[in-house]
Amino acid sequence: MSANPVPLSVLDLSPISEGSTARQALRNSVDLARRVEEWGYKRYWVAEHHFVAVASSAPDVLIGAIAAATNTIRVGAAAVQLGHNTAIGVVESFGTLDALYPGRIDLGLGRSGQRRAEALAAGSRESAPRATEIRDGLVIPPPFSAAKLLSSSRLSASFGTLQQPGAQTPDFDAQVEEILAFLRGTYTAPDGTELHASPGEGADVELWVFGSSAGPSAQLAGRLGLPFGANYHVSPGTTVDAIEAYRAAFRPSAFLPEPYVVVSADAVVADDDDTARELASTYGHWTHSIRSGHGAIPYPDPETTTPLTDEQRSLVDDRLVTQFVGAPSTVAERLDTLRRVTEADELVVTSVTHRHGDRLRSYELLAREWGSSGIRAA
């Protein structure tokens, strides 16, 4: 592992375990945030998901609870789905958070309805098949096509419910520009009226753009000179391409003089490889529920869940071979490979297990192995 490791951060979906509740999942998230702050992690990010067995559907509310329970760790969203929100709503929410917890709030922005609209427009067009590549030790599987998933009737109903009747999914680039204008105090309505967000204007939030491919999100983040979140844990087959597109498009800005990339990874750490593999044995089932269009199910218990069939595994194999599972040294080595190949400035780890205690132990062991002094020094 590198002698000077980059910082580690946390991405939390507040997963609801089989037999548990959303209330307990949220309490677990607050508890985990307190612990990882002690262990030296740099940020604690929550994701936005709806109509599934995760409890992070209202990230701004959850961020407030986590920020109140901690003292120094940065807290934020990875990411607010702009297709379901207005620019002013996002700015006011995160401006409120910044007013209460100044200098600690990250505002991550992601595409949602926009991505679905593009998939529907693309129709059945598919890129040429690509074999799995091993680049300097990093597994880069064939890209997963989300077109069928994003066009499912369940997702259609979900997106329709998340928007006002008759609403059109706005342009992502335009929404990001509006958010920047509100934060700067330079927003002007179409009729020329100046409007100012309070709270929000002048808020000291750190703005991020997240993306899974070498598409519009990566290019926008680069053009605006914003930090970029690359989702290896969601789309390992396209992450390297996304980072390259971001760096190629990057222009220095008031935010950054040079590109800054955080790369996500799924990881489960235990005292030994065999225990970690057992804890992670139902990750494929959980991922399959998402990929098959049913939405994330309550996280299955390894003690009562039968193995995936070959057909089920084929749908999620890219996620399984790119999940980092094992003893602390095993996972730290794989994370360092991800850092080296992507030249990441920071890594964000999402660790999901059925039992909360196992998830706590996973993050604790990883922090100890990675080197808490290296984390805090960055």
N, C-alpha and C positions, 0 to 999 in steps of 0.2 A: 504494500500500500504506500501511497505517496507520503513523504515525511511531513508535508504541510497540507493536510486534507482541506478540501473546501468545506464550507459550512453545510450542515444537515438541517433540514426543516421537516415539518410534518404536514401531510395532507390527510384530513379526516372527513369521512363521509357519514359519520355517526351511524354506523350499521346497526340494524336491529337484529339481534340474534334469535334463532329459533327458540320459541318458548319465552321470549322476553318482550319488552314494550318500548315504544318510542320514548316514554318518560325515562326509562332506565338508560337507553342509548344516549340521551342528552346529558344525563348525569355522568355517564361514563366519559363523554367528551370533555366535560369540564374537569373531571378528575385527571384525565390523561394530559390535558393542557397544563395543569399545575405541575405534574410530574416531569414532563419533558422540558419545562422551563428550568427546573432544578438540574436536569441532566445536560443542559447546555445547548438545546436546539435553538435555532435562530428565529424561526417563524412557526406559526400555527395557522394553517389555512383550512377552511371548510369549503365543501363543494355544494352546489345547488342542484338538487334532484327532486322530482315530483312524482307522486302516485306510485312509489315503490317503497320497499322495506328499508329505507334509510330515513334518518330523522333530521337531515340538514336541508329541509325545504325552504327555510327562512334564514338565509345566511346572515343577514344583518342583525337579526335578533340574537342568533347564536353567538355571533362575534361579540356583541355587547356583553353577554353572560360570561364568555371566556375572558374577555379583557378585564372585566370586573374581578374575576377570580385569580388573575395573575398580575404581575408587576412590571416586567421588563420585556418579555417576549413579544415580538410583533405578531399581530393577529389580523387575519384578512380572509378574503373570498378567492377561491380558485375553482370556478369563477362565477360571477354574476352573469346570468344568461340574458343578454340584452334584448333578445327577441320577445321576452316576457315583461320587460320593464321599460319605462320612459327614462330618458337621460336625466331629467330633473329629479325624478323619484330616486334614482341611484345617488345622485349628488347630495340631495338632502339627507338621505339615510346615512351615507358614509361621512357627510359633514357633521352630522349629529354625533356619530361615533368618535370622530376626531376631536370634537369639542369636549367630549367626556374623557377621552383617553389620548391626549395629544401626542403626536409623533410616533404612534405605535400601529397605525391602521394601514393595511394594504388593500387596495381596490383592484382586484383582478377582473378582467372583462373577457367574456367568451361568446362565441356564436352559438345560437340555438335554433330558433325558427329559421334563421337565414340558411343554416347548413341543411335543414330539411328541404327547404325550397329549392336549393341547388341540386340536391339529390333527385328530387322529382323532375326537375328540368333536364337532368342528365339522362333520365330514362334508363334504358338497359345498356348504355355504353359502359364497357369494362376495359380496363387497361390490360395489356398483355401479361400473362402469368409470369411470375418471377420466382426463382428458387431461393431458398433460405441462404443467406450470406453470413459468414463469420468474419467480421472485420476487426482484426487485432484483438480477438477474443470476445467481442460483443456479438450476440446473436441478433441478426436483423432478418426477421421472417418475411414472407410475402405479405404485402398490404392486405388488410381485411376490407372488403367492400361493404360499406354500411348502407348502400342504396336500398336494399330490400328491407332492412330494419327500419330505416328512417321513413319509409313509405308505408309502414304497417298501419292497420286501422286503429290499433291501440294508441300508437304515438300520435296519429292524426286527432283522435279524440282528446288526448292529453294537451296537445298544443292548442286545440280549439278552446278548451276550458281555461287555459292560462291567459287567453287574450279576450278583450272585450268583443262582443258580437260585431262582425263586419270589419274588425281591425285588420290592417295589413302589416305583415312583418317589415319593420323598417330596415333601411340600409345600415349595415353594421358600421361601415366607415363613417357615415354621417353621424351616427349616434356617439361614436367615440369622440369625434370632433366637437359635438355639442357638449359632452361631458367636460372636455378640456376648456371650452369657452366658459361654461358655468364656473368651473374652478378658478379660472383666471379673472373672472368678472367682466368678460368681453362679449357675453351672449347678446345677440340681437334677434328678435323675432322676425318672421318673414315680412311683417308690415313696418319694420324699422324700430319697433319699441324695444328699449333696453330693459332686460329682466335680470334680477340679481337673486341668487340663491342664498337663503339664510335659515339655518346654517348651511355651509357648503362652499361659498366663495372664499378663496384663500386657504381652504383646508389643507393641512399638511399630510395628505394621504399619498402613499406611493402607488402609482398607477402601473398596472401590468396588462399585457395582452397574452392570451393563451391560444395555442393552436396545435393541431395534430398533423398538419401536412404542409407542403411547400406552396400553400395557397394564399388567399387574401389576408388571413390573420397574421401570418408570419411577415408578409410584405408590408402590411400596415404598421406593425410594431417597429419594423426597421425604418420605415419612412418617417415615422414620428419620433424616432429616437427613444423608444420606450423599452423597458426590460421585457423579455419574452419567456413564457413558460412553455416548454416542449413536453408533450404528454407521452413519454415512453410507456407508461403503465397502461395507457388506453390504446395507443396505436404504435406499437414498437416497429412496425414495418416502414413507417414514414417519418419517424422522429428525426433521423439524421438529415433527411431532405429538408424538413421544416427549418432546422437550425441553419443549414447552409443558405436557404432562401432568406431567412432573417438577416444573417450577417451580410449577405450580398446587397440587401436593400437598405442597410443601416446608414443613417445620417446622424452625425453628432447633434445633440439638442441640449436644452436647458436641463433635461433630466439626466442625460448620460453623455459622456465624451466618447464612449466606445461601447460596443455591444455587451449586454449582460444577459446570460442564459441560465435559467434554472431548468433541470431535467428531472422528471418524476420517475419513480420506480416502485413496483410492488415488492415488498419484502416481508418475510416471516423469519424471525431469529429465535432460536432456542439454545439450550445448553449443548445440544449435540445435533448432528444432521438428521438422525432418525426421528427424534422428537419433533423437530421443525417440520419434517415432511408429513408427519401425522397431523400436526396442527393445520397445515396448509392443504390437507387432502380434499377438502370440500370447496376450495377456491374455484375449481373448475365448474362445479355445480352452480355456484353463485354467478359466475361469469356466463355460463350457458343460459341461465334464466334471463340475463340481460340481452345477450346476442340473439336469442330465439324470439325476442319481441314480447316476452311476458313481463318484463321488468324485474328488477332485483328482488329475489325472494328473501325471507328471513335467513340470515347466514346459517347454513346447516351445521349440525353437530357431527363431528367426525366419528363419534362412537356409534351413531345410529344410521349413518348414510351409506348406501351401497355405491360401489364405484360407477363412474361414467361408462356408458357404452362406447364402442368405437365410433359410432356415428356422432354421438354427443361430443366426444373429445375432439373430433375433426373440426368442429365449429369453433373451438376455443384453444386449439393447440398453440397458436402463436402467443397467446397470453400465458399459457402454462410454461412454455420453454423460456419465457422471458421474465418469469417471476423469480426473485432471488430468495431461495429457501435454504436454511442450514444453520450451522453453528456460527458464532460471531465472526470468526476469521473467514469462513466460506462466503458469507454475505458481504463482508467488507471488501473482500477481494473483487467480487463481481461488481459492486458499486464503484470501486475505483477504476475498473475497466470501463464502465459506463462514463465516468468522469473523463477518463483519458481520451476515449474515442470521440466524445462529443465536445470536449474542451469546455465542459460545463463550469460555470462560476459558482454554482450551488446545486445541491441535490435535495429533492423533496421526496420523502418516503411515506408511502401509505401502507400500513400493516393492518390486515383484517384477520381476526381469529374469532372463533365462537365464544370463547371465554374472555372476559375483560382482563383478568389477571394475566393471561398469556400474551395479550396485546401489550400490556404494560411492560412485561418482561422482555418482549421483543425489542421495544424501543430502548429500554435500559441497557440491555446487552449490546445493542448496536452502538449506542453513544459511548459506552465504555471502550469498545473495540476501536471505534473510529478515532477516538482521542478527544476528550472533552476540552483540553487546552487548545487544540487545533480548531475546534468548532468556535469557541469563544473568541479566539484571536482574530477571526476573519471579520 
